[in-house]
Amino acid sequence: MSRPRAQLVTIAAAATSFTAVCELCLVLDAAAGWSSSTFAGRLDVDLRRGTFLCRRGHTVDVERLETRAADDATAAA
């Protein structure tokens, strides 16, 4: 039996909450004719990444994008 591939959701640097689609649920729902594969979560602004579970228990990693100012400062250095 093969392991499911990791799911990754990327959110904006300032975002604290998100709604995402679990890709594994999407496949299951499409096969059954359902359309409820979304889940919501919250990632505090001081955290860069987190791991969440969808409603069915599938693991979804969430990463925060770097801020644009940090990118510009690094490029200028």
Distance bins in CASP14 RR format, pairs under 12 A and 6 or more apart:
PFRMAT RR
TARGET T0000
AUTHOR 0000-0000-0000
RMODE 2
METHOD distances of the structure
MODEL  1
3 24 0 0 0 0 0 1 0 0 0 0 0
3 58 0 0 0 0 0 1 0 0 0 0 0
3 59 0 0 0 0 0 1 0 0 0 0 0
4 22 0 0 0 0 0 1 0 0 0 0 0
4 23 0 0 0 0 1 0 0 0 0 0 0
4 24 1 0 1 0 0 0 0 0 0 0 0
4 25 0 0 0 0 0 1 0 0 0 0 0
4 27 0 0 0 0 1 0 0 0 0 0 0
4 28 0 0 0 0 0 1 0 0 0 0 0
4 54 0 0 0 0 0 1 0 0 0 0 0
4 56 0 0 0 0 0 1 0 0 0 0 0
4 57 0 0 0 0 0 1 0 0 0 0 0
4 58 1 0 0 1 0 0 0 0 0 0 0
4 59 0 0 0 0 1 0 0 0 0 0 0
4 60 0 0 0 0 0 1 0 0 0 0 0
5 23 0 0 0 0 1 0 0 0 0 0 0
5 24 0 0 0 0 1 0 0 0 0 0 0
5 27 0 0 0 0 0 1 0 0 0 0 0
5 58 0 0 0 0 0 1 0 0 0 0 0
5 59 0 0 0 0 0 1 0 0 0 0 0
5 60 0 0 0 0 0 1 0 0 0 0 0
5 61 0 0 0 0 0 1 0 0 0 0 0
6 23 0 0 0 0 0 1 0 0 0 0 0
6 24 0 0 0 0 0 1 0 0 0 0 0
6 51 0 0 0 0 1 0 0 0 0 0 0
6 58 0 0 0 0 0 1 0 0 0 0 0
6 59 1 0 0 1 0 0 0 0 0 0 0
6 60 0 0 0 0 1 0 0 0 0 0 0
6 61 1 0 0 1 0 0 0 0 0 0 0
6 62 0 0 0 0 0 1 0 0 0 0 0
6 63 0 0 0 0 0 1 0 0 0 0 0
7 20 0 0 0 0 1 0 0 0 0 0 0
7 21 0 0 0 0 1 0 0 0 0 0 0
7 22 1 0 0 1 0 0 0 0 0 0 0
7 23 1 0 1 0 0 0 0 0 0 0 0
7 24 1 0 0 1 0 0 0 0 0 0 0
7 25 0 0 0 0 1 0 0 0 0 0 0
7 26 0 0 0 0 0 1 0 0 0 0 0
7 27 0 0 0 0 0 1 0 0 0 0 0
7 37 0 0 0 0 0 1 0 0 0 0 0
7 39 0 0 0 0 0 1 0 0 0 0 0
7 51 0 0 0 0 0 1 0 0 0 0 0
7 52 0 0 0 0 1 0 0 0 0 0 0
7 53 0 0 0 0 0 1 0 0 0 0 0
7 54 0 0 0 0 1 0 0 0 0 0 0
7 57 0 0 0 0 0 1 0 0 0 0 0
7 58 1 0 0 1 0 0 0 0 0 0 0
7 59 1 0 0 1 0 0 0 0 0 0 0
7 60 1 0 1 0 0 0 0 0 0 0 0
7 61 1 0 0 1 0 0 0 0 0 0 0
7 62 0 0 0 0 1 0 0 0 0 0 0
7 63 0 0 0 0 0 1 0 0 0 0 0
8 20 0 0 0 0 1 0 0 0 0 0 0
8 22 0 0 0 0 0 1 0 0 0 0 0
8 23 0 0 0 0 1 0 0 0 0 0 0
8 49 0 0 0 0 1 0 0 0 0 0 0
8 50 0 0 0 0 0 1 0 0 0 0 0
8 51 0 0 0 0 0 1 0 0 0 0 0
8 52 0 0 0 0 0 1 0 0 0 0 0
8 59 0 0 0 0 0 1 0 0 0 0 0
8 60 1 0 0 1 0 0 0 0 0 0 0
8 61 1 0 1 0 0 0 0 0 0 0 0
8 62 1 0 0 1 0 0 0 0 0 0 0
8 63 1 0 0 1 0 0 0 0 0 0 0
8 64 0 0 0 0 0 1 0 0 0 0 0
9 15 0 0 0 0 0 1 0 0 0 0 0
9 18 1 0 0 1 0 0 0 0 0 0 0
9 19 0 0 0 0 1 0 0 0 0 0 0
9 20 1 0 1 0 0 0 0 0 0 0 0
9 21 0 0 0 0 1 0 0 0 0 0 0
9 22 0 0 0 0 1 0 0 0 0 0 0
9 23 0 0 0 0 1 0 0 0 0 0 0
9 38 0 0 0 0 0 1 0 0 0 0 0
9 39 0 0 0 0 1 0 0 0 0 0 0
9 40 0 0 0 0 0 1 0 0 0 0 0
9 41 0 0 0 0 1 0 0 0 0 0 0
9 43 0 0 0 0 1 0 0 0 0 0 0
9 49 0 0 0 0 0 1 0 0 0 0 0
9 50 0 0 0 0 1 0 0 0 0 0 0
9 51 0 0 0 0 0 1 0 0 0 0 0
9 52 0 0 0 0 1 0 0 0 0 0 0
9 54 0 0 0 0 0 1 0 0 0 0 0
9 58 0 0 0 0 0 1 0 0 0 0 0
9 59 0 0 0 0 0 1 0 0 0 0 0
9 60 1 0 1 0 0 0 0 0 0 0 0
9 61 1 0 0 1 0 0 0 0 0 0 0
9 62 1 0 1 0 0 0 0 0 0 0 0
9 63 1 0 0 1 0 0 0 0 0 0 0
9 64 0 0 0 0 0 1 0 0 0 0 0
9 65 0 0 0 0 0 1 0 0 0 0 0
10 18 0 0 0 0 1 0 0 0 0 0 0
10 20 0 0 0 0 1 0 0 0 0 0 0
10 43 0 0 0 0 0 1 0 0 0 0 0
10 48 0 0 0 0 0 1 0 0 0 0 0
10 49 0 0 0 0 1 0 0 0 0 0 0
10 50 0 0 0 0 0 1 0 0 0 0 0
10 60 0 0 0 0 0 1 0 0 0 0 0
10 61 0 0 0 0 1 0 0 0 0 0 0
10 62 1 0 0 1 0 0 0 0 0 0 0
10 63 1 0 1 0 0 0 0 0 0 0 0
10 64 1 0 0 1 0 0 0 0 0 0 0
10 65 1 0 1 0 0 0 0 0 0 0 0
10 66 0 0 0 0 0 1 0 0 0 0 0
11 17 0 0 0 0 1 0 0 0 0 0 0
11 18 1 0 1 0 0 0 0 0 0 0 0
11 19 0 0 0 0 0 1 0 0 0 0 0
11 20 0 0 0 0 1 0 0 0 0 0 0
11 40 0 0 0 0 0 1 0 0 0 0 0
11 41 0 0 0 0 1 0 0 0 0 0 0
11 42 0 0 0 0 0 1 0 0 0 0 0
11 43 1 0 0 1 0 0 0 0 0 0 0
11 44 0 0 0 0 0 1 0 0 0 0 0
11 45 0 0 0 0 0 1 0 0 0 0 0
11 47 0 0 0 0 0 1 0 0 0 0 0
11 48 0 0 0 0 0 1 0 0 0 0 0
11 49 0 0 0 0 1 0 0 0 0 0 0
11 50 0 0 0 0 0 1 0 0 0 0 0
11 52 0 0 0 0 0 1 0 0 0 0 0
11 60 0 0 0 0 0 1 0 0 0 0 0
11 61 0 0 0 0 0 1 0 0 0 0 0
11 62 1 0 0 1 0 0 0 0 0 0 0
11 63 1 0 0 1 0 0 0 0 0 0 0
11 64 1 0 1 0 0 0 0 0 0 0 0
11 65 1 0 0 1 0 0 0 0 0 0 0
11 66 0 0 0 0 0 1 0 0 0 0 0
12 18 0 0 0 0 1 0 0 0 0 0 0
12 43 0 0 0 0 0 1 0 0 0 0 0
12 45 0 0 0 0 0 1 0 0 0 0 0
12 62 0 0 0 0 0 1 0 0 0 0 0
12 63 0 0 0 0 0 1 0 0 0 0 0
12 64 1 0 0 1 0 0 0 0 0 0 0
12 65 1 0 1 0 0 0 0 0 0 0 0
12 66 0 0 0 0 0 1 0 0 0 0 0
12 67 0 0 0 0 1 0 0 0 0 0 0
12 68 0 0 0 0 0 1 0 0 0 0 0
13 43 0 0 0 0 0 1 0 0 0 0 0
13 45 0 0 0 0 1 0 0 0 0 0 0
13 46 0 0 0 0 0 1 0 0 0 0 0
13 47 0 0 0 0 0 1 0 0 0 0 0
13 48 0 0 0 0 1 0 0 0 0 0 0
13 63 0 0 0 0 0 1 0 0 0 0 0
13 64 1 0 1 0 0 0 0 0 0 0 0
13 65 1 0 1 0 0 0 0 0 0 0 0
13 66 1 0 0 1 0 0 0 0 0 0 0
13 67 1 0 1 0 0 0 0 0 0 0 0
13 68 1 0 0 1 0 0 0 0 0 0 0
13 69 0 0 0 0 1 0 0 0 0 0 0
13 70 0 0 0 0 1 0 0 0 0 0 0
13 71 0 0 0 0 0 1 0 0 0 0 0
14 43 0 0 0 0 0 1 0 0 0 0 0
14 44 0 0 0 0 0 1 0 0 0 0 0
14 45 1 0 0 1 0 0 0 0 0 0 0
14 46 0 0 0 0 0 1 0 0 0 0 0
14 64 0 0 0 0 1 0 0 0 0 0 0
14 65 0 0 0 0 1 0 0 0 0 0 0
14 66 0 0 0 0 0 1 0 0 0 0 0
14 67 1 0 0 1 0 0 0 0 0 0 0
14 68 0 0 0 0 0 1 0 0 0 0 0
14 69 0 0 0 0 0 1 0 0 0 0 0
15 41 0 0 0 0 0 1 0 0 0 0 0
15 42 0 0 0 0 1 0 0 0 0 0 0
15 43 1 0 0 1 0 0 0 0 0 0 0
15 44 0 0 0 0 0 1 0 0 0 0 0
15 45 0 0 0 0 1 0 0 0 0 0 0
15 47 0 0 0 0 0 1 0 0 0 0 0
15 62 0 0 0 0 1 0 0 0 0 0 0
15 63 0 0 0 0 0 1 0 0 0 0 0
15 64 1 0 0 1 0 0 0 0 0 0 0
15 65 0 0 0 0 1 0 0 0 0 0 0
15 67 0 0 0 0 0 1 0 0 0 0 0
16 40 0 0 0 0 0 1 0 0 0 0 0
16 41 0 0 0 0 1 0 0 0 0 0 0
16 42 1 0 0 1 0 0 0 0 0 0 0
16 43 1 0 0 1 0 0 0 0 0 0 0
16 44 1 0 0 1 0 0 0 0 0 0 0
16 45 1 0 1 0 0 0 0 0 0 0 0
16 46 0 0 0 0 0 1 0 0 0 0 0
16 47 0 0 0 0 1 0 0 0 0 0 0
16 62 0 0 0 0 0 1 0 0 0 0 0
16 64 0 0 0 0 1 0 0 0 0 0 0
17 39 0 0 0 0 0 1 0 0 0 0 0
17 40 1 0 0 1 0 0 0 0 0 0 0
17 41 1 0 1 0 0 0 0 0 0 0 0
17 42 1 0 1 0 0 0 0 0 0 0 0
17 43 1 0 0 1 0 0 0 0 0 0 0
17 44 0 0 0 0 0 1 0 0 0 0 0
17 45 0 0 0 0 0 1 0 0 0 0 0
17 52 0 0 0 0 0 1 0 0 0 0 0
17 62 0 0 0 0 0 1 0 0 0 0 0
18 38 0 0 0 0 0 1 0 0 0 0 0
18 39 0 0 0 0 1 0 0 0 0 0 0
18 40 1 0 0 1 0 0 0 0 0 0 0
18 41 1 0 1 0 0 0 0 0 0 0 0
18 42 1 0 0 1 0 0 0 0 0 0 0
18 43 1 0 0 1 0 0 0 0 0 0 0
18 50 0 0 0 0 0 1 0 0 0 0 0
18 52 0 0 0 0 1 0 0 0 0 0 0
18 60 0 0 0 0 0 1 0 0 0 0 0
18 62 1 0 0 1 0 0 0 0 0 0 0
18 63 0 0 0 0 0 1 0 0 0 0 0
18 64 0 0 0 0 1 0 0 0 0 0 0
18 65 0 0 0 0 0 1 0 0 0 0 0
19 37 0 0 0 0 0 1 0 0 0 0 0
19 38 1 0 1 0 0 0 0 0 0 0 0
19 39 1 0 0 1 0 0 0 0 0 0 0
19 40 1 0 1 0 0 0 0 0 0 0 0
19 41 1 0 0 1 0 0 0 0 0 0 0
19 42 0 0 0 0 0 1 0 0 0 0 0
19 52 0 0 0 0 0 1 0 0 0 0 0
19 54 0 0 0 0 0 1 0 0 0 0 0
19 60 0 0 0 0 0 1 0 0 0 0 0
19 62 0 0 0 0 0 1 0 0 0 0 0
20 26 0 0 0 0 0 1 0 0 0 0 0
20 37 0 0 0 0 1 0 0 0 0 0 0
20 38 1 0 0 1 0 0 0 0 0 0 0
20 39 1 0 0 1 0 0 0 0 0 0 0
20 40 1 0 0 1 0 0 0 0 0 0 0
20 41 1 0 0 1 0 0 0 0 0 0 0
20 42 0 0 0 0 0 1 0 0 0 0 0
20 43 0 0 0 0 0 1 0 0 0 0 0
20 52 0 0 0 0 1 0 0 0 0 0 0
20 53 0 0 0 0 0 1 0 0 0 0 0
20 54 0 0 0 0 1 0 0 0 0 0 0
20 55 0 0 0 0 0 1 0 0 0 0 0
20 58 0 0 0 0 0 1 0 0 0 0 0
20 60 1 0 0 1 0 0 0 0 0 0 0
20 61 0 0 0 0 0 1 0 0 0 0 0
20 62 1 0 0 1 0 0 0 0 0 0 0
20 63 0 0 0 0 0 1 0 0 0 0 0
21 27 0 0 0 0 0 1 0 0 0 0 0
21 29 0 0 0 0 1 0 0 0 0 0 0
21 30 0 0 0 0 0 1 0 0 0 0 0
21 35 0 0 0 0 0 1 0 0 0 0 0
21 36 0 0 0 0 0 1 0 0 0 0 0
21 37 1 0 1 0 0 0 0 0 0 0 0
21 38 1 0 1 0 0 0 0 0 0 0 0
21 39 0 0 0 0 1 0 0 0 0 0 0
21 40 0 0 0 0 0 1 0 0 0 0 0
21 54 0 0 0 0 1 0 0 0 0 0 0
21 55 0 0 0 0 0 1 0 0 0 0 0
21 58 0 0 0 0 0 1 0 0 0 0 0
21 60 0 0 0 0 1 0 0 0 0 0 0
22 28 0 0 0 0 1 0 0 0 0 0 0
22 29 0 0 0 0 1 0 0 0 0 0 0
22 36 0 0 0 0 0 1 0 0 0 0 0
22 37 1 0 1 0 0 0 0 0 0 0 0
22 38 1 0 0 1 0 0 0 0 0 0 0
22 39 1 0 0 1 0 0 0 0 0 0 0
22 40 0 0 0 0 0 1 0 0 0 0 0
22 41 0 0 0 0 0 1 0 0 0 0 0
22 52 0 0 0 0 1 0 0 0 0 0 0
22 53 0 0 0 0 1 0 0 0 0 0 0
22 54 1 1 0 0 0 0 0 0 0 0 0
22 55 1 0 0 1 0 0 0 0 0 0 0
22 56 1 0 0 1 0 0 0 0 0 0 0
22 57 0 0 0 0 1 0 0 0 0 0 0
22 58 1 0 1 0 0 0 0 0 0 0 0
22 59 0 0 0 0 1 0 0 0 0 0 0
22 60 1 0 0 1 0 0 0 0 0 0 0
22 61 0 0 0 0 0 1 0 0 0 0 0
22 62 0 0 0 0 0 1 0 0 0 0 0
23 29 0 0 0 0 0 1 0 0 0 0 0
23 30 0 0 0 0 0 1 0 0 0 0 0
23 37 1 0 0 1 0 0 0 0 0 0 0
23 38 0 0 0 0 0 1 0 0 0 0 0
23 39 0 0 0 0 0 1 0 0 0 0 0
23 54 0 0 0 0 1 0 0 0 0 0 0
23 56 0 0 0 0 0 1 0 0 0 0 0
23 58 0 0 0 0 1 0 0 0 0 0 0
23 59 0 0 0 0 0 1 0 0 0 0 0
23 60 0 0 0 0 1 0 0 0 0 0 0
24 30 0 0 0 0 0 1 0 0 0 0 0
24 31 0 0 0 0 0 1 0 0 0 0 0
24 37 0 0 0 0 1 0 0 0 0 0 0
24 39 0 0 0 0 0 1 0 0 0 0 0
24 53 0 0 0 0 0 1 0 0 0 0 0
24 54 1 0 0 1 0 0 0 0 0 0 0
24 55 0 0 0 0 0 1 0 0 0 0 0
24 56 1 0 0 1 0 0 0 0 0 0 0
24 57 0 0 0 0 1 0 0 0 0 0 0
24 58 1 0 1 0 0 0 0 0 0 0 0
24 59 0 0 0 0 1 0 0 0 0 0 0
24 60 0 0 0 0 1 0 0 0 0 0 0
25 31 0 0 0 0 0 1 0 0 0 0 0
25 32 0 0 0 0 0 1 0 0 0 0 0
25 34 0 0 0 0 1 0 0 0 0 0 0
25 35 0 0 0 0 0 1 0 0 0 0 0
25 36 1 0 0 1 0 0 0 0 0 0 0
25 37 1 1 0 0 0 0 0 0 0 0 0
25 38 0 0 0 0 1 0 0 0 0 0 0
25 39 0 0 0 0 1 0 0 0 0 0 0
25 53 0 0 0 0 0 1 0 0 0 0 0
25 54 1 0 1 0 0 0 0 0 0 0 0
25 55 1 0 0 1 0 0 0 0 0 0 0
25 56 1 0 1 0 0 0 0 0 0 0 0
25 57 0 0 0 0 1 0 0 0 0 0 0
25 58 1 0 0 1 0 0 0 0 0 0 0
25 59 0 0 0 0 0 1 0 0 0 0 0
25 60 0 0 0 0 1 0 0 0 0 0 0
26 32 0 0 0 0 0 1 0 0 0 0 0
26 33 0 0 0 0 0 1 0 0 0 0 0
26 34 0 0 0 0 1 0 0 0 0 0 0
26 35 0 0 0 0 1 0 0 0 0 0 0
26 36 0 0 0 0 1 0 0 0 0 0 0
26 37 1 0 1 0 0 0 0 0 0 0 0
26 38 0 0 0 0 1 0 0 0 0 0 0
26 39 0 0 0 0 0 1 0 0 0 0 0
26 54 0 0 0 0 0 1 0 0 0 0 0
26 56 0 0 0 0 0 1 0 0 0 0 0
26 58 0 0 0 0 0 1 0 0 0 0 0
26 60 0 0 0 0 0 1 0 0 0 0 0
27 33 0 0 0 0 0 1 0 0 0 0 0
27 34 0 0 0 0 0 1 0 0 0 0 0
27 37 0 0 0 0 1 0 0 0 0 0 0
27 56 0 0 0 0 0 1 0 0 0 0 0
27 58 0 0 0 0 0 1 0 0 0 0 0
28 34 1 0 0 1 0 0 0 0 0 0 0
28 35 0 0 0 0 0 1 0 0 0 0 0
28 36 0 0 0 0 0 1 0 0 0 0 0
28 37 1 0 0 1 0 0 0 0 0 0 0
28 54 0 0 0 0 0 1 0 0 0 0 0
28 55 0 0 0 0 0 1 0 0 0 0 0
28 56 1 0 0 1 0 0 0 0 0 0 0
28 57 0 0 0 0 0 1 0 0 0 0 0
28 58 0 0 0 0 1 0 0 0 0 0 0
29 35 1 0 0 1 0 0 0 0 0 0 0
29 36 1 0 0 1 0 0 0 0 0 0 0
29 37 1 0 1 0 0 0 0 0 0 0 0
29 38 0 0 0 0 1 0 0 0 0 0 0
29 54 0 0 0 0 0 1 0 0 0 0 0
29 55 0 0 0 0 0 1 0 0 0 0 0
29 56 0 0 0 0 1 0 0 0 0 0 0
29 58 0 0 0 0 0 1 0 0 0 0 0
30 36 0 0 0 0 0 1 0 0 0 0 0
30 37 0 0 0 0 1 0 0 0 0 0 0
31 37 0 0 0 0 0 1 0 0 0 0 0
34 55 0 0 0 0 0 1 0 0 0 0 0
34 56 0 0 0 0 0 1 0 0 0 0 0
36 54 0 0 0 0 0 1 0 0 0 0 0
36 55 0 0 0 0 1 0 0 0 0 0 0
36 56 0 0 0 0 0 1 0 0 0 0 0
37 54 1 0 0 1 0 0 0 0 0 0 0
37 55 0 0 0 0 1 0 0 0 0 0 0
37 56 0 0 0 0 1 0 0 0 0 0 0
37 58 0 0 0 0 1 0 0 0 0 0 0
37 60 0 0 0 0 0 1 0 0 0 0 0
38 54 0 0 0 0 1 0 0 0 0 0 0
38 55 0 0 0 0 1 0 0 0 0 0 0
38 56 0 0 0 0 0 1 0 0 0 0 0
38 60 0 0 0 0 0 1 0 0 0 0 0
39 52 1 0 0 1 0 0 0 0 0 0 0
39 53 0 0 0 0 1 0 0 0 0 0 0
39 54 1 0 1 0 0 0 0 0 0 0 0
39 55 1 0 1 0 0 0 0 0 0 0 0
39 56 0 0 0 0 1 0 0 0 0 0 0
39 57 0 0 0 0 1 0 0 0 0 0 0
39 58 0 0 0 0 1 0 0 0 0 0 0
39 59 0 0 0 0 0 1 0 0 0 0 0
39 60 1 0 0 1 0 0 0 0 0 0 0
39 62 0 0 0 0 0 1 0 0 0 0 0
40 52 0 0 0 0 1 0 0 0 0 0 0
40 53 0 0 0 0 0 1 0 0 0 0 0
40 54 0 0 0 0 1 0 0 0 0 0 0
40 55 0 0 0 0 0 1 0 0 0 0 0
40 60 0 0 0 0 0 1 0 0 0 0 0
40 62 0 0 0 0 0 1 0 0 0 0 0
41 50 0 0 0 0 1 0 0 0 0 0 0
41 51 0 0 0 0 0 1 0 0 0 0 0
41 52 1 0 0 1 0 0 0 0 0 0 0
41 53 0 0 0 0 0 1 0 0 0 0 0
41 54 0 0 0 0 1 0 0 0 0 0 0
41 55 0 0 0 0 0 1 0 0 0 0 0
41 60 0 0 0 0 1 0 0 0 0 0 0
41 62 1 0 0 1 0 0 0 0 0 0 0
42 50 0 0 0 0 0 1 0 0 0 0 0
42 52 0 0 0 0 1 0 0 0 0 0 0
42 62 0 0 0 0 1 0 0 0 0 0 0
43 49 1 0 0 1 0 0 0 0 0 0 0
43 50 1 0 0 1 0 0 0 0 0 0 0
43 51 0 0 0 0 0 1 0 0 0 0 0
43 52 0 0 0 0 1 0 0 0 0 0 0
43 60 0 0 0 0 0 1 0 0 0 0 0
43 61 0 0 0 0 0 1 0 0 0 0 0
43 62 1 0 1 0 0 0 0 0 0 0 0
43 63 0 0 0 0 1 0 0 0 0 0 0
43 64 1 0 0 1 0 0 0 0 0 0 0
43 65 0 0 0 0 0 1 0 0 0 0 0
44 50 0 0 0 0 1 0 0 0 0 0 0
44 62 0 0 0 0 0 1 0 0 0 0 0
44 64 0 0 0 0 1 0 0 0 0 0 0
45 64 0 0 0 0 1 0 0 0 0 0 0
45 67 0 0 0 0 0 1 0 0 0 0 0
46 64 0 0 0 0 1 0 0 0 0 0 0
47 62 0 0 0 0 1 0 0 0 0 0 0
47 63 0 0 0 0 1 0 0 0 0 0 0
47 64 1 0 0 1 0 0 0 0 0 0 0
48 61 0 0 0 0 0 1 0 0 0 0 0
48 62 0 0 0 0 1 0 0 0 0 0 0
48 63 1 0 0 1 0 0 0 0 0 0 0
48 64 1 0 1 0 0 0 0 0 0 0 0
48 65 0 0 0 0 1 0 0 0 0 0 0
48 66 0 0 0 0 1 0 0 0 0 0 0
48 67 0 0 0 0 0 1 0 0 0 0 0
48 70 0 0 0 0 0 1 0 0 0 0 0
49 60 0 0 0 0 0 1 0 0 0 0 0
49 61 1 0 0 1 0 0 0 0 0 0 0
49 62 1 0 0 1 0 0 0 0 0 0 0
49 63 1 0 1 0 0 0 0 0 0 0 0
49 64 1 0 0 1 0 0 0 0 0 0 0
49 65 0 0 0 0 0 1 0 0 0 0 0
49 66 0 0 0 0 0 1 0 0 0 0 0
50 59 0 0 0 0 0 1 0 0 0 0 0
50 60 0 0 0 0 1 0 0 0 0 0 0
50 61 1 0 0 1 0 0 0 0 0 0 0
50 62 1 0 1 0 0 0 0 0 0 0 0
50 63 1 0 0 1 0 0 0 0 0 0 0
50 64 0 0 0 0 1 0 0 0 0 0 0
51 57 0 0 0 0 0 1 0 0 0 0 0
51 58 0 0 0 0 0 1 0 0 0 0 0
51 59 1 0 0 1 0 0 0 0 0 0 0
51 60 1 0 0 1 0 0 0 0 0 0 0
51 61 1 0 1 0 0 0 0 0 0 0 0
51 62 1 0 0 1 0 0 0 0 0 0 0
51 63 0 0 0 0 0 1 0 0 0 0 0
52 58 0 0 0 0 1 0 0 0 0 0 0
52 59 1 0 0 1 0 0 0 0 0 0 0
52 60 1 0 1 0 0 0 0 0 0 0 0
52 61 1 0 0 1 0 0 0 0 0 0 0
52 62 1 0 1 0 0 0 0 0 0 0 0
52 63 0 0 0 0 0 1 0 0 0 0 0
53 59 1 0 0 1 0 0 0 0 0 0 0
53 60 1 0 0 1 0 0 0 0 0 0 0
53 61 0 0 0 0 0 1 0 0 0 0 0
53 62 0 0 0 0 0 1 0 0 0 0 0
54 60 1 0 0 1 0 0 0 0 0 0 0
54 61 0 0 0 0 0 1 0 0 0 0 0
54 62 0 0 0 0 0 1 0 0 0 0 0
64 70 0 0 0 0 0 1 0 0 0 0 0
65 71 0 0 0 0 1 0 0 0 0 0 0
66 72 0 0 0 0 0 1 0 0 0 0 0
66 73 0 0 0 0 0 1 0 0 0 0 0
66 74 0 0 0 0 1 0 0 0 0 0 0
66 75 0 0 0 0 0 1 0 0 0 0 0
67 73 0 0 0 0 1 0 0 0 0 0 0
67 74 0 0 0 0 0 1 0 0 0 0 0
68 74 0 0 0 0 0 1 0 0 0 0 0
68 75 0 0 0 0 0 1 0 0 0 0 0
69 75 0 0 0 0 0 1 0 0 0 0 0
69 76 0 0 0 0 0 1 0 0 0 0 0
70 76 0 0 0 0 0 1 0 0 0 0 0
70 77 0 0 0 0 0 1 0 0 0 0 0
71 77 0 0 0 0 0 1 0 0 0 0 0
END
